[in-house]
Amino acid sequence: MKRIALVGAGYIARVHADALKSLQGFTIAAVIDPNEAAARRLARACATEAVFPSVEAALAAGGIDAAHVLVPPPLHHVVAEPLIAAGIPVLLEKPLATTASDAQRLVERAAACGVVLGVNQNFVHHPAFVRLRQALSAGAIGRPRFLSCLYHVPLRQLAAGQFGHWMFQAPGNILLEQAVHPLSQIATLAGPIGEVRALAGASLELAPGVDFFPTLEVSLAGARLPAQLHFAVGQSYPVWRISVVGDDGVLTADILTNRYTREGRTRWLDALDHALSGTHLAAETARDSLGNLAAYGLAMLRLRPPSDPFFLSMQGSIAAFHAALASGAQPPLDGAFGAALVATCERIAAVFPPASPAPALEPAGDGGADVAVLGGTGFIGRHLVARLVADGKRVAVMARSIRNLPAIFHDPAVSLHGGDINDAAAVAEAIGAAPVVVNLAHGGGGGSFAEIRQAMVGGAETVAAVCRAHGVRRLIHIGSIAGLYLGPQAAPVTGATPPDPKAEKRADYARAKAICDRALLAENGRQGLEIVILRPGLVVGAGTSPFHSGLGVYNNEQHCLGWNDGRNPLPFVLAGDVAAAIASACAAPGIGGRAFNLVGDVRLSARDYTEALAAALGRPLRFHPQSPLRLLLIERGKWLIKRLGGRKAAAPSFHDLLSRGLRARFDCTDAKEALGWQPVADRATFLAEAFGAAAR
């Protein structure tokens, strides 16, 4: 058995672990990560107890035959070098390194040490792409003449405003994070890349001095083929297709749908030829589409191994590396291949204008803030900080990431602190001597309810304990109406309505929110700390996606599968109105120990909201009504499939589905009176603020 060390314990490490488990002859002998909790979780899943905080510690212990380096890109070369020096073969996740010089140094170091170095450009092993390569090699379209790649995909971090991610820290990073995927496929087909010409589209300013270029047109001269790449991220409709045009046809691999097609000619005259070749193309598309559906269903029932194309691409890439290693050959995707891709990305990035120096952020303050906002860089936090600064307040902001923040966070009245609400020391430093604390932080998630509860409820309790210890006068906890039961009921829901008494029948998020509200309200007044809970409704506005899950399930943006018939008014509220309510709650008298629901006065139905959003965006959006009973049958069908497949899953709850339909009526008179709150009441103003930014 070959003993593998996984260096890094994040999401991609779990995929590597699953791929290795599906192959014969491997055992995961060690998990290496300075985050001991994450390392131990992954180690348990891999049936090993060998956990190490560093590569050096693992090397000292011995027992490793090869290593998969799965850390963030800036650490790739740093982590790989000691492994290479120790003679350990290394498979590096893409990109090989973040600069061409670092990548080349790794290649040279591996050659000098006689160590095999590979790069996991897994989409070269995507099933549809493999079929295209095989057909091309067999001469299916004669001599190839041109390659075209259309890479037009969404980008979750961009849509969510998570600009602290590494890919946004420099204009060229998005190429190393995303463009290396299609570029690896282009280089495989076209050969080593020679001349490169690139044209960048319009830039987006993510933060002062931080520009982002979501679109590029790139011409590449391969040794075997000329190629064209259309690269666009942050798009709505996902397309990733590679086509090769030859003397006698066109081969296309559709990566996202896992379909392969070949267009060619028949012996007939044009009119009949077009009909027959079109019918053949349709048949190929239908065959692959139905085959993918059948494979998915069988995998869900555990009647066949995992068969989704991403997993198969990872499995194929990892298997190819270790097969080469076993035979004493260089892997097809070796260090030199990875280094060439990094160099190509650097050449493309030369089209970007020089980055402007970002203004320095205000260093962490001396504890003189009027209000401390935890989790203050998120959607609601950005609106709140702007409101507090406009009101003349000094604001201390704590968040996990404080990189690439909007202009408001550069204001002299704002001081920034990095940290997590589960870290009492970080919370204490951020709060300082602030008399009022606003907790907007989620706390994190997890794979089980116990982990979610610990993160959400435990984090909120940590904040409350630190507030008591530091003599904070008022803690304003931002909860959610999800913690209430919101199905049909006779009386309207008010701030005095208790959390859902049947919370155990709710989904994990709503259940944790209900528990959190009860725990905090029970702590009000302890050691003089006033606790106030504000529960926003369906929050919309600039800085978040308008495709709100409160309407239903969005399998894609164009179609919303409603929680019900979509005719009942929904509890929408603008982010600016939520910020106004929180700002008022900082000083409003006599509200300790109370909870308030923040629901605006413009309450569109799901149908009306979808129609208005479609008009604002100019897109053919559709709302699909469903009955709660039908939803229950569908959810129980999914649950049954999971159970038949041997997976543990909680049975769907009709109580939870009814609550998601939001048929409850809201009366927010108490919030208006106690907080002096006046949410937007004009429909046109509401729609302009809700959709204005998304429509631009």
N, C-alpha and C positions, 0 to 999 in steps of 0.2 A: 504493500500500500504506500503510495506517495503521500508524504506528510506536507500539508499546505498551511501556511500562515496567512491569515487575513489581516491586513494592516488597515485599520479603520473599521468602525462598527455602525456606519450609517445605513441608509436605505440600499445603496448599490451593493454594499457588502452582503446584505441578505440575499440579493439576487445571485451574486457569485456563489454564496453558500448553497442555494437551492440548485444552481447549475452543476456544481461539483457533486452534490448528492445524487444527481440524475445520471452521472457518469460513473463508470466502474474503475476501481483502482485508486481512489483518493480518500483521504481522511483529513478533516480539518483539525490540525494539531495545536493551533494557537490562534488566539484573537488578541490583537495589539491595538490599544486605544487608551489615551490618558483619561478618558471618561470611563471610569471603572464600572459604573452602573450600566452604561450602554454596552460595554464589552462583555459583561457577565450575562446580559440578556441574550446577546448573540451567541455567546459560548454555550449557554443552556440549549438553545435551539440547534446547535451543532454537535451536541453531546460531547463537549469537552470542558475540562475545568482549567485548562491552561490559558490564563489571562495575564497580559503584561502591559505595563504603562508605556513602554518604549521599545523600539526595535533593538536597542542595545541590550535591554534586559532579556528579550526573547532569544537573541543570539547567544547570550551567556548561558542560557538554560539548554540550548541545543535542541536537536530533534526536529529540524525543519529542512525539507527538501526543496521547497520553492515558496515564493511569496507573491501574493496579489496585493498591490499597493492601491488602496481605495480611499485615500485621504483627499481633501480639497486640492484643486490644481496648483496653488502656489507652493504646496508642500511636496509635490511629486518628486522633484529632483533631490530635495533635502532628505526625504525618507528613503528613496531608492539607493542613494550612494553608499550608505553603510552596508546595505544588503549585498550590493554588487561587490564591494570590497571584501565581504566575508565569503564570496563565492556562491551566493544563493541566486539561482535564476529568478527573474522578476517579470511579472506581467503587470504593467502599469495601466490604470484606467486612462482614457483620453482626457486631455491632451498629454502627450509625453512630458511636456514641461510648458511653462508659460512664456519662455523666450527661446528663440532659435539657438542662442549661445548655450543656454542651460541644457537644451535637448541634445545638442551636438556633444557637449561635455559628457552626458550620460552615455551616448553611443560610444565615444572614445574610451570611457572608463570601462564599459562592459567588454569592449574588444581587448583592452589591455589586460583585463582580469580573466579573459576567456569565459565570460559568463553570458548566458543567453538572456537577451532583453527583448520583450515583446510589448506591444501596445494594444489595448482592447478597443479597437475600432469595430465594434460588434456588428454594425449595420452592413459591413461587407459580407457578413454571413446571414443576412436577412433572407428568408426562403424565396421571396419573389425575385430578389436581386441575384441569388444563386442560379435560379432558373434562367434569367436573362443572360448571365455569363456563360452558362452551359450552351444555350442556343447560339450565342455569338461565336463561341469556340467551334461549334459544329457547322458553321457557315450557313445558318438559317436565312440570313438576309444578304449573303454575299459579302463583298468588301464593305466594312463600316466606313462612313464618311463624316459623321457629325454626331456629337453627344449633347443632349439638352437636359438640364436638371432644374425642376421647379420645386423650390423649397419655400413654402408659403404656409406658416404654421402659427398657432397661438403661442403666447408666452405667459404662463401663469404668474410669474413674479412681476412682470410688467403690468399686467392687469390689476394685480393686488397692491401695487405701489410698494413692493418690497425691494426698494432700490439699494439696500445695504448689501445685497448679494454681490459676490465677487464679479459676476459677469458685467455689472454696471460700473465698476470702479475705473475702467479705462475704455475708450471706444473700441479698441481691438479685442477686448476680452470676450465679447459676444461671439466673435469668430472662433475663438478657442473653445468656447462652451458649446456652441451650436453648429457653426459652419463646418467644423471638422467632420461632422457626420456625412453630409453630401460630398464634401471634398474628398473623403476617403474612398467613396464609391467612384467619383470621377477619376481619381488617380489610378484606381484599380483597372478601370476600363481604358482610359486614355493614355496611361503611362505616366512617367515622371513629368511634372509640370514645368514648362519652360516660361515663356513670356506670360505676364499677367497684366490685364488692364481692368480697372474697376471704376465704377461710377456710383457714388453714394447718393441716396435720396435725401429728403429733408430730415433735419435732426429734431430731436425732442430734448428740451431742457428738463432734466430730472430734478436738478437742484442747482443752486448758483454755481456756475463754473463747471457743471457736469452735463455734457451733451451725450446723447445716445442716438445712434443711427440705425433705425430698424430695417432699412431696405438697402440693397446693393444689387447692381448688375455687374457681373464679372465675366470677362472673356479670358479663357485659359488655353494656352497652346500645349497640348499633351504631346508626348513623343510619338504616340500612335494616332491620336485623334484631336481635332480642335473641339473645344467644349464651351458651353455657355451656362452660367449659373444665375438664376434669379433667386436671390436670398431675401426673405422677408419674414420677420418675426413680429408677434403682437397682432396677428391677423385673426379674422373671425372664422373664415372657412378654411379648414386644414387641407392642404394638398402637398404631397411629396411624391413626385414622379420623376423617373429617369427614363429617357428615350434615346435609343441609338438608331440613327437613320443610315441605311446601307443601300447598296445598288439595287437590292431586290426586296426591300421591305423595311418595316420599322418594328423594333422590339421595345416594349415598355414594361417597366416594373413599377407598380403602384405600391409604395412602401406602407402607407397608412392603412390601406384596405387589403394588403397581401394578395394582390392580383397581378398576374403576368399575362401579357397578350402579345401576339405576333400579327402584324398586318402584312399581307403579301398580295400577289396577283394570281389569278387563275388563267386558264387557256382561252377564256371567252372574250368576246368583244366588251367594250367598256361598260355598257348599260348592264349586262348580265354579270360581268366581273364585279362591278360595284355592289350589286345586290348579294352575290354569293360571298364576297369577302366581308361585307358588313354583317351578314348572318353568322359567318364563322367567328367574327370578332365578338358578336353578342353572345354566342354560345360559350366561348372561352371565358368571358366575363361572368356569365351565369354559373358556369361550372365551378370556378374558383370561389365565387360568392357563396354558393350553397355548400361547397366543401368546407369553407371556413366556419360557416354556421354549424354544420354537423360536428366538426372538430371541437368547437367551443362547447356544444351541448354534452358531448362525450367526456370532455375534460371536467366539466362541472359535476358530472355524475361519477367521476373518478374511474371511468371505464377505459381511460387512456391517460398517459402522462400529460403534463401541461403542454399545450400546443400553440399558445399565442405566439405570434411572430417575434415579438420582442424577446421573450424567453428563449425561443429557438435560436435567435441570433446570438444571444449571450452564450448559450450552450455550445453553439458551433464555434464561436471565437475562442472560448476557453479550451474546448476539445482540440482545436487546431494547434494552439500554443503548446499544449502538453504532448500532443502527438509528435510535433517537431522536436520537442525536448527529449522525448524517449528515443527518437531515431538518430539523435545527434546532429540534426539539421537546424538551420535557422528557420524560425517561424515565418510564414508568408507576410505577416504584419509585424515586422521586427522593429527594432529601435530606429533604424535608418528610415523606414517608412513613416514612422511617427514623427521623426525630426523633420522630414521633408514637408509634412503637413503643417507643422508649426511655422516653418520658414515661409510657406505659401500664405498662411494667415498674416504673417508680418508684412509680406509684400502687398497683400490686399489692403491691410490697415493703413498703408502709407497714403491712401486716398483721403483719409480723415484729416481735417485741419488740426493743427496743434491744439491740445487741450488748454483752456484758460485755467490759470491757477484758481482753485476754489478758495473763497474767503475762509479764514480760520474760524472754527467754531469756538464759541465762548467756553472757556474751561469751566469745570464743575465749580459751582459757587461755594460760598463760605457758610451756607446754612441760613442765608438771609432771605429766602423766598417767602412770599405770601401764601403761595399754594404749591404743593408738590403733586405732580400728575404722573402716576405710574402707568406704563403702557401708553405714554402720551404721543408716540410718533405714528400711531395707526390712523385709521379713517376718522373716527370721532375725535381722537386726540388732536389731530391737526386743526380741526375746527375749534376745539376747546381752547387750545393754546393761543390761537389767533384772537379769540374772544377775550381771554383773560388779559393778554397784552394790550388789546384795545381799551380795556377797562383800567389800564394803568397798573396791573399787578406784576410782581416779580414771580417768575414761574421756574421751578425746578422740574425737569423732565427726566424720567428714567425709562429706558427701553433696552431690549436685548441688543439691538443694533442701532448705532447713532451715526451711521455713514450715509452720505448722499441725501441729506434731509432738505426739505423745501426752505424757502427764504425766511419764513417766520421763525425757524429755529436758530437763525443767525442773529436774531434781534438781541441787543444788549440786555434786555430784561429776562432772557431765557438762559438757563444753565443746564447742561446735559450730563447725564450719568448713565453709564452702561450697567446693566444688571438684570436680574430675574426676580420676580416676586417670591420665589421659593428660597431665595438667598437672603436671610435676615440682615446680614451685614451690609449687603448692597442696598437693601431697602432703607436701612437706617442712615446710610451715607446720603442717599438721595433726599430723604425727608429733612434731614438736618433739624432746624428749629422751626420749620413751617408749621403754622397752627392748623392748617387745613390740608387734608390729603384726599385726592381723588384717585380711586383705583379703577382704571380702565383695562388693566392687564387680564388676559384670559387665563394665564397660568399654564397653558400647554395641554396636550392631549395624551393619548396612550392607546395601547392595543386592547385594554380591558377596562371595565368600569372601575375597578379598583385603582388603576393607574390614572384614569381621568378624574376620579374623585380626589385622589391625593394631589393632583396638579391644580385643579380648580378650587376645591374647597380648602385643601391644605395651604395653597398659596394665599387665599383670602384670609385665612386664620393667621398666617404668618404676618401679613400686613397689619392686621388688627393688633396683634401682640406687640409689634414694633411701635405702632402708634401710641399704645398705652404707655410703653416704656419711655417714650420721648415726650410725653405730655401733650400730644396732639389734641386739639380741642374737638375737631369734627372729622370723621372719616366718611366720605361719600363713596359708596360702593356702586359701581355701574353694573347692574345685573341684566336681566332680559325678561320680556314677557313670556319667554319660553318656559320659565319656571312655574307659570300659572296654568291651570286647566282652562283651555280656550275653546272648548267645544260648545254646542248649544246649551244654554242655561237661561233660567227665567230672569234672574237679577243681573244688572250690568256689572262689569268688572271695574273695581275702583282700586285705589292704593291700599285700602284696608282688606281687600280680598287676599286670603292667605295663599301661600304656595300650594301647588297641586297636592291634595291629600292622598292621591293615588300615584305619587311620583314613581313608585317602583314599577309601574306599568308603562312608563314613558321611556323614550330613547335616552341613551346615556347622557347626552349634553343637557337635555331638559331636566333629567333626574338630578344631575349634579347641581344645576342652577337652583332647583327647589331646595335641596339640602343646604346649599350655601346661604340662601336667604334666611332660612330658619336659624341656622347657626349664628349668623351675624346679628340678627334682630334680638336673639337671646342674650347677646353680649352688650347690648346698648347700656351705657351708663357706668359700666365697670371701669373703675379707676378714672372716672370723670370723662371718658371718651364717648362723645355722641356719634352714633352710627345712623346714617341715612342711606336708604336704598332707592336708586332710580332705575326704573326698568323701561328702556326705550322699546318702541314697537319695531316695525319694519323700517329700518333707517335707510334713506336714499339721499343722494346728493353728490356733489363733486368729490371725486376721490375713491369711489367704489363702483363696482359693476351694477348697472340698473337691472340686471337679470336676477331678481331676488328670489331666493328659495322659499320665501313665504308664500309665493303664488303656487308653487308646485315643484316638480322635478324637471330640471333642464338637462336632458340627455345631450342637447346641443342648444345653442342660443336661439335658434329659429323656432323651436317647438317647446312649449311648456305643457307638461302633463299635470293638470291641476289636481289639488287636493280634494276638490269637490266640483260643483257645477260652475263655480267662479262668479256667482252673482252677488254674494254678500259683500258689504263694505269691509275693507281691510284696514288694519291699524297702522297706516303709513305715518312717518314723521321725517321731516328734513333734518339732516345732520346739523345744520345751523341752529335749528330750534332746540335740538338736544343740547348743544353747547350752551345756548342761552339759559336753559333750565339748570344745567350743572353750575354755571357761573352764579346764578341766583341762589342756588342751594348752599353755596359757600358761606353766605352771610345771613340767609333767611332765619328769623328767630323761631324758636319753639318747634323745630321739626325733628329733633333727635328721637330715634326709635321708630320713625315712620318710613313707609315705603310709598313711592309715587310712580304711577305708570305714565310714560311720555308718549302719547299718541296725538297726532296732529288733528286739525279740523277738516282737512281734505282727505276723505276716505273713499278712494276709488275701489271698485270691484276688480278682481283679477282680469276680467274681460276688458273693462274700461282702461285699466293700466296698460295692458298689452297693446290695445288699439292706439293709445296715446304714444306709447314708446315706439311702435312701428312707424307712426307718422313723424315723430321727431328724428328717427334714424334713417327714414326712407328705406326700410327693410321689410320683407314679407314675413312678419312674425305671426305666430298662431298660438292661441290658447286652446288646449284640448280638455274639455270638461270630463270629469270622471266621478262616479259615485263612490262614497267611502266603502260601501260593501264590495264593489268591484276591486277597489284598491286592496282591501283586506284579502280577497281571494288571490290576487296576484302576489301579494307579499307572502302569503302562506305557501303559495306554490314555490316561490324562490327559497323559502325556508326549508320546505320539504326536499328540494333538490340538494341543498347544502347538507341536510341531515343524511340523505341517501348516499352522498359522497363522503360521509364520515367526518364532516366538520361540525364543530360545536357552534350553535347560534341560538340566540333567544327567540322564542316564538313571537311573531308580530302581534301587536296589541291594538284592538279596535279603539280603545280609549285614547291611545296615542295618535292614531290616524284622525280621529274626530277633533282632537286638539289642534292638529296641524291645519285643519280646515279654517280655523279662526272665525267661527261663526258667533263667538261671544261679542256682546256689545260693550264698549268702553265708555266710561264716564270719567273724564279727567278734570272735573271741577275742582277736586281737592288740590291737584298740582297747580292749577291756575291761580287759586286763591292763596295757597301757602307760599308759592314761589313767585307770585306776580307774573306768571308765565303767559305769553300770548303767542302761540304758534301761528304760522301763516294760515290764513283762512281762505284766501283767494285761489281758485283752481288754476288760473293761468300762471300766477306767480309760483305756485307749487310746481307745476310742470316744468317751468323754465329752470327752476333751481334743481329739480330732480334729474332732468335729462340734458340740461344745457351743455355741460362738459362732455357728456358721452356723444352728443350730436356733432361736436366739432371735429 
